[in-house]
Amino acid sequence: MKLARRDRDLLAYLAPLCIGLFLLYIGPAFASLALAFTHYDALSAPRWAGLENFQALPTDAVFLKAIGNTFWFLGIALPLKLILACALAMWLHRPRPFTGPTRAAIFLPSVIPDPAFALVVLWIFNPLYGPLNLILQQLGIQAPMWLADPVAAPWVFVILSLFQIGELFVVLMVARMEISGELYENAQLSGAGMWRQFVHVTLPILAPWLFMLGARDMMMSFQSTFSFAQIMTQGDPYYATMFIGLMIYEEAFDRFRFGLGSAMMVVTFLMCVLVLGAVRLGMKRWRYQVEI
């Protein structure tokens, strides 16, 4: 069947993207799935292992610790990020004095490369000469050891994540701008105050966006902690900052156990699928349709 000129041009434009998508994502994904059922050290040929790698995971204390750390981080950081981004979006969706610079300052940390951001965080939270501890000492507050303390170290990653809400902030701010002012006028006529307007007008309309952004950020968090953990702590102290992304990297590229690392990645992927399923069920309860 002969394609029209427009279809041929469209395929020509899409071909580089499709080839790159296959080479960089789809191909490696299927390769990892295959390696998950083998013993492979990159030095000899893969040997079939069946389910041995998956059976070893429940008895791997470090892997279980990494899973626990990852879900602890998600459970604390994700709600705080969504709340902070939503609050800032509600505050800055209207033009105010210095609105432009404030919006830019909120978005700027999201475009800073992770290695550069990690080095800045290392300097700020340095327990000996970091500016944060120096300020706390001047205020007479006992400064924690931060990244050297197994209790305080995970909280550094939570604090760090709160500065990377630029994309969440922009999407929620634009979504708030698109809400018709008539809805708020009707709510005011009904005697609703600002809080009731937010709960009964703003929140139901923004709920699909919050679910979508929450699901996206949750999946990204499985890997976004890798760069910071690798540069700042390498999983220390006492595995307190060992997240699943760093665990997979160390298994595969430090210990050359690519089969076990691939099995961990498959398990992580399945957890992401379960998260998406839960978000889909949640969105069914918050459906919002707009007449166009």
Buried (B, 14 or more C-beta within 10 A) or exposed (E): EEEEEEEEEEEEEEEEEEEEEEEEEEEEBEEBBEBBBBBBBEEEEBEEBEEBBBEBBEEBEEBEBBBBBBBBBBEBBBEBBBEBBBEBBBEBBEEEEEEEEBBEEBBEBBEBEBEEBBEBBBEBBBBEEBEBBEEBEEEEEEBBBBBBBBEBBBBBBBBBBBBBBBBBBBBBBEBBEEBEEEBBEEBEEEEBEEEEBBEEBBEEBBBBBBBEBBBBBBBEBBBBBBBBBBBBBEBBBEBBBBBBBBBBBBBBEEEBBBBBBBBBBBBBBEBBEEBBEEBEEBBEEBEEEEEE
